[in-house]
Amino acid sequence: MRPHLSRTFVSRRDFLRYSGALGAAASISATVSACGGPASTTSTGDDDEGLVTAVIGYGNDQSWDPSMTASAFSMAANNHVYEGLVDTDLISRDPYPALATALPDANATTWRFTLRPGAKWHDGQPVTVDDVLFSFERALNPQTLIYSFFTAWLREARKVDDTTVELVLKFPFPDGIQRLTIAKIMPKHVFGAPGGWDAAKSGKAVGSGPYQLVEHNPKANTRFEAFADYNGPRKPTVQKMNWLSIVDAAARVAKISGASAEAQIAENIPYANIDQLRQSGLTVEGGKGMNHMFLMFNTGQKPFDDKRVRQALLHAIDTRKMIDVALKGHGTPASSFLNEQNPAYARAKTVYDYNPDRARALLAEAGVSGLSITLMAVNVSWLADCLPTIANSWEAIGVKAVLEPQDTSALFTKMDQSQSYQVVAAASNPNQFGLDPDLILRYNYTAGGTWMKYTKWDSSPEAAQLFAMMDRAIQEPDAARRLQLVHEYLDVVAEQAVLYPVVHNELVSAWDPKKLTGVQAQPYPGVNLLQAKRV
């Protein structure tokens, strides 16, 4: 079976509703909370030394189903609530046994796992092999978001005995070990019941991890407590956590700063506030990763079906000015689809350096003049700050630009309804799922997938060539040759520039070192408190 989403029945509307993949601007209301009753949206105060209060700059009202979400808030939370057979350190990405007792042979085509003795769900029931089979059946279901991360290489999960399960691979695939953390193991007796998956989408979370969800208030906060019966490798280090969902940047900074600060850590810190927070005694650090602003072209509409036009518009952007002015220096011009810190990175053959003369020449070659573009964009704050530079850059080569930043859900609802568009600027970070290039590319470049449907490009001969190259690369057994094939298809992605990053930007977190230790800034949205401790 080819690893394409053309077999999936996930609608683009559902994808955006459940994943919140494009960041803070999405605002889809959850209809059911995990626990009844109202709750405070703030912490109980800093006098509770067993509590960590964290501020997340994204909504907590998108899907909490681990198989269907790319929401920054819920993915970060799920890493504290659920376990995979194997998990990865959220900073180093090194794999370690979680619900399994040992890592498998990376080069084998059958991976055998013994479940951790005594592992329990948060409701007290034991974790079983049937739960594992149930979860992998979900991962290999074409209706799920994570399907594209597994179907290319994983054939099936099968029961050996009451404590042992095997994963059968289609070919040796060492990178699959790290991907197992994406397949969070979920209790069949909870989510296999009628309405179980709807409850998961709406905020019900019952895992086997070190923290259990005890209160969930969409658009406000989510509370966690240490799970007393957890017997896994990463014990809970604090007794309670309260995660506040605060999309507004000023309110987010206020919660972490000042003498009466209620939170000990906050992520998605605006660049303009870094010096202020450092001067107040907070540790402020950035993480460089895949986080990027990309342009996506509607190739079903002329002249954007011509790659020379797409290339011209990228060459025209003064990315250095954008980074200096809008991102306050916290960004890097894209020189590949991957960011420079990715282990598989190589500079692409086609790099869109700032070259207005080249941009004008490409437009002339394409026979295009007097072009007027409506640039639709998500209204994520840092991305919106970048839009004037794009407009001014395009105007400088004779292309009129009209900016239309708007709420993410509103923008993509229009596209779901087949309303036409020309160019979209949006934000994304596939590093939430992992670092390997095949995973990252399949998130965006998959035949029949959400993004390719938007671009109307995946039925083209060039797309067919790209998908075939990706399929060859993932099956290549020799690591050096596989990396060479990856670089070859990344060059195709760069040349075609259908959905392509303009800049990779740094994500910044801040915390009070006098009150919290054991944390590091992540290069992707969310927080990691698995090793955090209150001082």
C-alpha positions as CSV (number, residue, x, y, z in Angstrom):
1,M,0.0,0.0,0.0
2,R,1.4,3.4,-1.0
3,P,1.8,5.8,2.0
4,H,-0.7,8.3,0.6
5,L,-3.6,9.9,2.3
6,S,-5.8,9.4,-0.8
7,R,-7.3,6.5,1.1
8,T,-8.3,8.6,4.0
9,F,-11.8,9.9,4.6
10,V,-10.7,12.8,6.8
11,S,-12.2,16.0,5.4
12,R,-10.1,19.1,5.3
13,R,-12.6,20.8,7.7
14,D,-12.3,17.9,10.2
15,F,-8.5,18.0,9.9
16,L,-8.3,21.6,10.8
17,R,-11.0,21.3,13.4
18,Y,-9.3,18.3,15.2
19,S,-5.7,19.2,14.7
20,G,-5.5,23.0,15.1
21,A,-2.4,22.5,13.0
22,L,-1.9,26.1,12.1
23,G,-1.4,27.6,15.6
24,A,-3.0,29.9,18.0
25,A,-5.5,31.6,15.8
26,A,-7.7,28.5,15.4
27,S,-10.8,28.7,17.7
28,I,-12.9,25.6,17.4
29,S,-15.0,25.0,20.6
30,A,-15.0,21.7,22.4
31,T,-18.5,20.6,23.3
32,V,-17.7,18.2,26.2
33,S,-15.2,18.7,29.0
34,A,-13.5,15.8,30.6
35,C,-14.7,16.8,34.1
36,G,-17.9,18.6,34.9
37,G,-18.3,21.8,36.8
38,P,-16.7,25.3,36.4
39,A,-13.1,26.0,37.3
40,S,-10.8,28.9,37.9
41,T,-8.8,29.9,34.9
42,T,-5.8,31.0,37.0
43,S,-3.5,29.2,39.4
44,T,-4.3,28.9,43.1
45,G,-1.4,31.1,43.9
46,D,2.3,30.7,44.3
47,D,2.0,29.6,47.9
48,D,1.3,26.0,46.8
49,E,4.8,24.6,46.3
50,G,3.5,21.4,44.9
51,L,1.9,23.2,41.9
52,V,3.4,24.2,38.6
53,T,1.4,26.8,36.7
54,A,2.3,27.0,33.0
55,V,1.1,29.4,30.3
56,I,0.5,28.0,26.8
57,G,0.0,30.4,24.0
58,Y,-2.4,28.2,22.1
59,G,-6.0,27.0,22.5
60,N,-6.9,23.9,24.6
61,D,-10.2,23.6,22.8
62,Q,-9.0,21.6,19.8
63,S,-8.9,17.8,19.6
64,W,-7.3,15.8,22.4
65,D,-7.4,12.5,20.5
66,P,-3.7,11.6,20.1
67,S,-4.4,10.0,16.7
68,M,-6.2,13.1,15.3
69,T,-4.4,16.1,16.8
70,A,-1.6,18.5,15.9
71,S,-2.8,21.0,18.5
72,A,0.2,22.5,20.4
73,F,-1.6,22.4,23.7
74,S,-3.1,19.0,23.6
75,M,0.0,17.3,22.0
76,A,2.1,18.7,24.8
77,A,-0.4,17.6,27.4
78,N,-0.7,14.1,25.9
79,N,3.0,13.6,26.3
80,H,2.4,13.9,30.0
81,V,-0.7,11.8,30.1
82,Y,-0.2,9.0,27.6
83,E,2.7,6.6,26.8
84,G,3.7,4.8,23.6
85,L,5.4,1.4,23.6
86,V,8.4,3.6,23.0
87,D,8.7,7.3,23.8
88,T,11.3,9.8,22.9
89,D,12.9,12.5,25.1
90,L,11.1,15.7,24.1
91,I,14.4,17.6,23.6
92,S,17.0,15.1,22.5
93,R,14.5,12.8,20.7
94,D,16.4,9.8,22.0
95,P,14.0,6.8,22.2
96,Y,13.5,4.9,25.5
97,P,11.1,2.1,26.5
98,A,7.9,3.4,27.9
99,L,5.0,0.9,28.1
100,A,7.5,-1.7,26.6
101,T,10.3,-3.1,28.7
102,A,13.0,-2.8,26.0
103,L,13.8,-1.2,22.6
104,P,13.6,-3.6,19.6
105,D,16.3,-4.4,17.0
106,A,16.1,-1.4,14.8
107,N,17.0,-3.4,11.7
108,A,14.5,-6.2,12.2
109,T,11.2,-6.5,10.3
110,T,9.4,-7.9,13.4
111,W,9.5,-5.9,16.6
112,R,8.5,-7.8,19.7
113,F,7.5,-5.9,22.9
114,T,6.8,-7.1,26.4
115,L,4.5,-4.8,28.3
116,R,5.7,-3.2,31.5
117,P,4.4,-5.3,34.4
118,G,1.9,-3.5,36.7
119,A,1.2,-0.7,34.2
120,K,-2.2,0.8,34.9
121,W,-4.6,3.2,33.4
122,H,-5.6,6.3,35.3
123,D,-8.9,4.7,36.1
124,G,-7.1,1.8,37.8
125,Q,-7.6,-0.8,35.1
126,P,-4.5,-2.8,33.9
127,V,-2.9,-2.0,30.6
128,T,-3.3,-5.0,28.3
129,V,-2.1,-6.3,24.9
130,D,-5.6,-5.7,23.6
131,D,-5.2,-2.0,24.4
132,V,-2.0,-2.0,22.3
133,L,-3.8,-3.7,19.4
134,F,-6.7,-1.3,19.7
135,S,-4.3,1.7,19.5
136,F,-2.4,0.4,16.5
137,E,-5.6,-0.4,14.7
138,R,-6.5,3.2,15.2
139,A,-3.0,4.4,13.9
140,L,-3.5,2.3,10.7
141,N,-7.0,3.6,10.2
142,P,-7.1,5.9,7.1
143,Q,-9.5,8.2,8.9
144,T,-6.8,9.3,11.3
145,L,-4.2,12.1,11.0
146,I,-1.3,9.9,12.1
147,Y,-2.1,7.2,9.4
148,S,0.4,8.7,7.0
149,F,3.2,8.4,9.5
150,F,2.7,4.6,9.8
151,T,1.1,3.1,6.7
152,A,4.2,3.2,4.5
153,W,6.2,0.8,6.7
154,L,4.0,-0.9,9.3
155,R,1.9,-3.9,8.2
156,E,0.1,-4.9,11.4
157,A,0.2,-5.3,15.2
158,R,-0.4,-8.8,16.5
159,K,-0.8,-10.5,19.9
160,V,1.8,-13.1,20.9
161,D,0.4,-13.7,24.4
162,D,-1.1,-11.8,27.3
163,T,2.0,-9.7,27.9
164,T,3.6,-9.6,24.5
165,V,2.8,-7.9,21.2
166,E,4.6,-7.8,17.8
167,L,4.7,-5.1,15.2
168,V,5.2,-6.5,11.7
169,L,7.0,-4.2,9.3
170,K,6.9,-4.1,5.5
171,F,10.7,-3.6,5.4
172,P,13.4,-2.6,7.8
173,F,12.8,0.9,9.0
174,P,14.9,2.1,11.9
175,D,13.3,5.6,12.0
176,G,10.1,3.9,12.9
177,I,11.3,3.4,16.5
178,Q,11.1,7.1,17.2
179,R,7.7,7.3,15.5
180,L,6.2,4.9,18.0
181,T,5.9,7.8,20.4
182,I,3.2,9.2,18.0
183,A,1.1,6.0,18.5
184,K,0.0,6.7,22.1
185,I,-1.5,3.6,23.7
186,M,-5.1,4.2,24.8
187,P,-7.5,2.1,26.9
188,K,-9.9,0.1,24.7
189,H,-12.5,-0.1,27.5
190,V,-12.7,3.7,27.5
191,F,-12.3,4.8,23.9
192,G,-13.7,1.7,22.3
193,A,-17.0,2.3,24.0
194,P,-19.8,4.1,22.0
195,G,-18.9,7.8,21.7
196,G,-15.4,7.2,23.0
197,W,-13.6,8.9,20.1
198,D,-15.9,11.9,20.3
199,A,-15.1,12.2,24.0
200,A,-11.4,12.0,23.2
201,K,-11.7,14.8,20.7
202,S,-13.5,16.9,23.2
203,G,-11.0,16.6,26.0
204,K,-11.4,13.2,27.7
205,A,-7.9,11.8,28.5
206,V,-7.3,8.5,30.3
207,G,-3.7,7.4,29.9
208,S,-1.0,5.4,31.7
209,G,1.5,8.2,32.0
210,P,2.9,10.0,35.0
211,Y,0.1,12.7,35.1
212,Q,-3.6,12.3,35.0
213,L,-6.0,14.9,33.7
214,V,-8.4,16.0,36.5
215,E,-10.1,19.1,35.1
216,H,-10.5,20.5,31.6
217,N,-12.1,23.8,30.8
218,P,-12.0,24.6,27.0
219,K,-10.6,28.1,26.2
220,A,-9.4,28.5,29.8
221,N,-7.3,25.9,31.5
222,T,-6.5,22.2,32.1
223,R,-5.4,20.7,35.4
224,F,-3.3,17.6,36.1
225,E,-2.2,15.6,39.1
226,A,0.6,13.1,39.6
227,F,-0.6,9.5,39.1
228,A,0.2,7.6,42.3
229,D,0.2,4.2,40.6
230,Y,2.6,5.1,37.8
231,N,5.5,2.7,37.6
232,G,7.2,3.8,34.4
233,P,10.6,5.3,33.6
234,R,9.7,9.0,34.1
235,K,8.2,9.5,37.6
236,P,6.0,12.5,38.2
237,T,8.2,15.3,39.6
238,V,5.5,17.7,40.8
239,Q,2.2,17.0,42.5
240,K,-0.1,19.3,40.5
241,M,0.0,21.2,37.2
242,N,-2.3,23.9,35.9
243,W,-1.9,24.8,32.3
244,L,-3.5,28.1,31.3
245,S,-4.5,28.6,27.6
246,I,-3.8,32.3,26.9
247,V,-3.6,33.2,23.2
248,D,-3.3,37.0,23.8
249,A,0.4,37.8,24.0
250,A,0.1,40.7,26.5
251,A,-2.0,38.6,28.9
252,R,0.4,35.7,28.5
253,V,3.4,37.9,29.5
254,A,1.5,39.4,32.4
255,K,1.0,35.9,33.9
256,I,4.7,35.2,34.1
257,S,6.0,38.7,35.1
258,G,5.8,41.0,38.0
259,A,5.8,40.6,41.7
260,S,2.5,38.8,41.7
261,A,3.2,36.5,38.8
262,E,1.0,33.4,39.0
263,A,2.9,31.2,36.6
264,Q,6.4,29.8,36.8
265,I,6.8,29.1,33.0
266,A,5.3,30.4,29.8
267,E,6.0,29.5,26.2
268,N,5.4,31.5,22.9
269,I,7.0,34.6,24.4
270,P,6.9,37.6,22.0
271,Y,10.3,38.7,20.9
272,A,9.6,42.2,22.0
273,N,9.4,41.1,25.6
274,I,12.6,39.1,25.9
275,D,14.8,41.8,27.4
276,Q,12.1,42.9,29.8
277,L,11.6,39.4,31.1
278,R,15.3,38.8,31.4
279,Q,15.8,42.0,33.3
280,S,13.1,40.9,35.8
281,G,15.2,37.8,36.6
282,L,13.5,35.2,34.4
283,T,15.4,32.7,32.3
284,V,14.4,33.3,28.6
285,E,15.6,30.9,26.0
286,G,14.8,30.0,22.4
287,G,14.6,26.8,20.6
288,K,15.5,26.6,16.9
289,G,13.6,24.1,14.9
290,M,11.2,23.5,12.0
291,N,8.8,26.3,13.1
292,H,8.2,28.3,9.9
293,M,6.1,30.6,7.9
294,F,5.3,29.1,4.5
295,L,3.6,30.3,1.3
296,M,1.1,28.0,-0.3
297,F,0.1,28.6,-3.9
298,N,-3.1,27.6,-5.6
299,T,-1.7,25.9,-8.7
300,G,-5.2,25.4,-10.1
301,Q,-5.3,29.2,-10.8
302,K,-3.1,30.9,-13.3
303,P,-0.4,32.2,-13.2
304,F,0.5,30.2,-10.1
305,D,0.5,26.9,-12.1
306,D,3.8,28.2,-13.5
307,K,6.7,27.4,-11.1
308,R,8.6,30.4,-12.4
309,V,5.9,32.7,-10.9
310,R,6.1,30.9,-7.6
311,Q,9.8,31.1,-7.7
312,A,9.7,34.8,-8.5
313,L,7.5,35.7,-5.6
314,L,9.8,33.9,-3.2
315,H,13.0,35.5,-4.6
316,A,11.3,38.9,-4.3
317,I,10.9,38.7,-0.5
318,D,13.5,40.6,1.6
319,T,13.8,37.9,4.2
320,R,16.7,39.5,6.1
321,K,14.6,42.7,6.6
322,M,11.7,40.5,7.7
323,I,13.8,38.7,10.3
324,D,15.4,42.0,11.6
325,V,12.2,44.0,11.8
326,A,9.3,41.5,12.4
327,L,11.2,38.7,14.2
328,K,13.7,40.9,16.0
329,G,16.6,38.7,14.7
330,H,15.0,35.4,15.8
331,G,14.8,33.7,12.4
332,T,16.7,32.2,9.5
333,P,15.9,32.4,5.8
334,A,14.8,29.0,4.5
335,S,17.5,27.3,2.5
336,S,15.7,24.0,2.3
337,F,12.3,22.7,3.3
338,L,14.1,21.4,6.5
339,N,15.6,23.8,9.0
340,E,19.4,23.9,9.3
341,Q,19.3,22.1,12.7
342,N,17.7,19.0,11.3
343,P,20.1,16.1,11.1
344,A,19.0,15.4,7.5
345,Y,19.5,19.0,6.4
346,A,21.3,19.9,3.2
347,R,21.2,23.2,1.3
348,A,18.8,22.8,-1.6
349,K,19.9,23.3,-5.2
350,T,17.2,26.0,-5.4
351,V,17.5,28.7,-2.7
352,Y,15.3,31.7,-2.7
353,D,17.7,34.4,-1.6
354,Y,16.6,38.0,-1.9
355,N,17.0,38.8,-5.5
356,P,14.5,41.2,-7.0
357,D,16.2,41.3,-10.4
358,R,15.9,37.5,-10.6
359,A,12.3,37.8,-9.6
360,R,11.5,40.3,-12.4
361,A,13.3,38.1,-14.9
362,L,11.3,35.0,-13.9
363,L,8.0,36.9,-14.3
364,A,9.1,38.1,-17.7
365,E,10.0,34.6,-18.7
366,A,6.6,33.4,-17.7
367,G,5.0,36.3,-19.6
368,V,3.4,37.8,-16.5
369,S,2.9,41.5,-15.9
370,G,0.6,43.6,-13.9
371,L,0.0,40.8,-11.4
372,S,-2.2,41.6,-8.5
373,I,-2.3,39.1,-5.5
374,T,-4.6,38.8,-2.5
375,L,-2.4,37.2,0.2
376,M,-4.6,35.5,2.7
377,A,-2.9,34.7,6.0
378,V,-3.5,33.3,9.5
379,N,-3.4,36.0,12.1
380,V,-0.8,34.4,14.4
381,S,0.9,37.4,15.9
382,W,4.5,36.9,14.7
383,L,3.4,35.8,11.2
384,A,1.1,38.9,10.9
385,D,4.1,41.0,11.7
386,C,5.9,39.5,8.6
387,L,3.2,40.3,6.1
388,P,4.1,44.0,5.4
389,T,7.6,43.0,4.3
390,I,6.1,40.6,1.8
391,A,3.7,43.2,0.5
392,N,6.4,45.8,0.2
393,S,8.8,43.3,-1.5
394,W,6.2,42.3,-4.1
395,E,5.3,45.9,-4.8
396,A,9.0,46.6,-5.5
397,I,8.9,44.1,-8.4
398,G,5.6,45.5,-9.8
399,V,3.3,43.0,-8.1
400,K,0.3,44.6,-6.3
401,A,-0.4,42.9,-2.9
402,V,-3.5,43.0,-0.8
403,L,-3.1,41.5,2.7
404,E,-6.0,39.6,4.3
405,P,-4.9,38.2,7.7
406,Q,-7.8,36.5,9.4
407,D,-8.7,33.8,11.9
408,T,-7.3,30.5,10.9
409,S,-10.6,28.6,11.1
410,A,-12.3,31.3,9.1
411,L,-9.6,31.2,6.4
412,F,-9.6,27.5,5.9
413,T,-13.4,27.2,6.1
414,K,-13.4,29.3,3.0
415,M,-11.0,26.9,1.3
416,D,-13.0,23.9,2.5
417,Q,-16.0,25.4,0.8
418,S,-14.0,25.5,-2.4
419,Q,-13.8,29.3,-2.4
420,S,-10.8,30.2,-4.6
421,Y,-7.6,31.7,-3.3
422,Q,-4.3,32.8,-4.8
423,V,-1.6,32.6,-2.1
424,V,-1.8,31.8,1.6
425,A,0.8,32.5,4.3
426,A,0.5,30.2,7.3
427,A,2.6,28.7,10.1
428,S,3.4,25.1,10.9
429,N,5.8,22.9,12.8
430,P,5.9,19.2,12.0
431,N,8.6,18.7,14.7
432,Q,5.8,18.1,17.1
433,F,5.7,14.7,15.6
434,G,9.4,14.1,15.0
435,L,12.5,15.0,13.1
436,D,12.9,12.5,10.3
437,P,12.5,14.0,6.9
438,D,10.0,11.4,5.5
439,L,7.6,12.2,8.4
440,I,8.0,15.9,7.9
441,L,7.4,15.7,4.1
442,R,4.4,13.4,4.4
443,Y,2.8,15.8,6.8
444,N,2.6,18.3,3.9
445,Y,3.3,16.4,0.6
446,T,1.0,13.4,0.5
447,A,-1.3,12.6,-2.5
448,G,-4.9,13.3,-1.5
449,G,-3.7,14.8,1.7
450,T,-5.1,18.0,3.2
451,W,-2.4,20.4,2.1
452,M,-2.1,18.9,-1.4
453,K,-5.8,19.3,-1.9
454,Y,-5.5,23.0,-1.1
455,T,-2.7,23.4,-3.6
456,K,-4.4,21.4,-6.3
457,W,-1.0,20.2,-7.3
458,D,-0.9,16.5,-6.3
459,S,-2.4,15.2,-9.6
460,S,0.4,16.8,-11.7
461,P,3.2,14.7,-13.2
462,E,5.7,16.6,-11.0
463,A,3.8,15.5,-7.9
464,A,3.7,11.9,-9.1
465,Q,7.5,12.0,-9.5
466,L,8.0,13.4,-6.0
467,F,5.7,10.9,-4.3
468,A,7.6,8.0,-6.1
469,M,10.9,9.4,-5.0
470,M,9.7,9.6,-1.4
471,D,8.5,5.9,-1.6
472,R,11.9,4.8,-3.0
473,A,13.8,6.7,-0.3
474,I,11.9,5.2,2.7
475,Q,12.5,1.7,1.5
476,E,16.2,2.2,0.8
477,P,18.2,0.0,3.3
478,D,21.5,1.8,3.1
479,A,21.5,4.9,5.3
480,A,23.9,6.9,3.2
481,R,22.0,6.2,0.0
482,R,18.7,6.9,1.7
483,L,19.9,10.3,2.8
484,Q,21.0,11.0,-0.8
485,L,17.5,10.1,-2.0
486,V,16.0,12.4,0.6
487,H,18.2,15.3,-0.6
488,E,17.1,14.6,-4.2
489,Y,13.4,14.8,-3.4
490,L,13.9,17.9,-1.2
491,D,15.5,19.5,-4.2
492,V,12.3,18.8,-6.2
493,V,10.2,20.3,-3.4
494,A,12.4,23.4,-3.4
495,E,12.3,23.8,-7.2
496,Q,8.5,23.4,-7.4
497,A,7.9,25.7,-4.5
498,V,4.2,24.8,-4.1
499,L,4.2,24.9,-0.4
500,Y,7.5,26.2,0.9
501,P,8.9,28.0,3.9
502,V,10.1,31.6,3.8
503,V,11.7,31.7,7.2
504,H,12.3,29.3,10.1
505,N,11.8,31.2,13.3
506,E,12.8,30.6,16.9
507,L,10.3,29.8,19.6
508,V,11.0,31.4,23.0
509,S,10.0,30.2,26.5
510,A,10.5,31.9,29.9
511,W,10.6,30.6,33.4
512,D,11.5,31.6,36.9
513,P,14.7,29.8,37.9
514,K,14.0,30.7,41.6
515,K,10.8,28.6,41.5
516,L,11.3,26.0,38.8
517,T,14.2,23.8,37.6
518,G,14.6,20.9,35.1
519,V,13.0,22.7,32.1
520,Q,14.4,23.5,28.7
521,A,13.1,25.6,25.8
522,Q,11.5,23.5,23.1
523,P,12.0,24.2,19.4
524,Y,8.3,23.5,18.8
525,P,5.2,24.7,20.6
526,G,4.2,23.6,24.1
527,V,6.1,22.8,27.3
528,N,7.9,19.8,28.6
529,L,7.5,19.4,32.4
530,L,8.3,15.7,32.7
531,Q,11.5,16.6,34.6
532,A,10.5,19.9,36.1
533,K,10.7,20.5,39.8
534,R,9.4,23.3,42.0
535,V,12.2,25.0,44.0
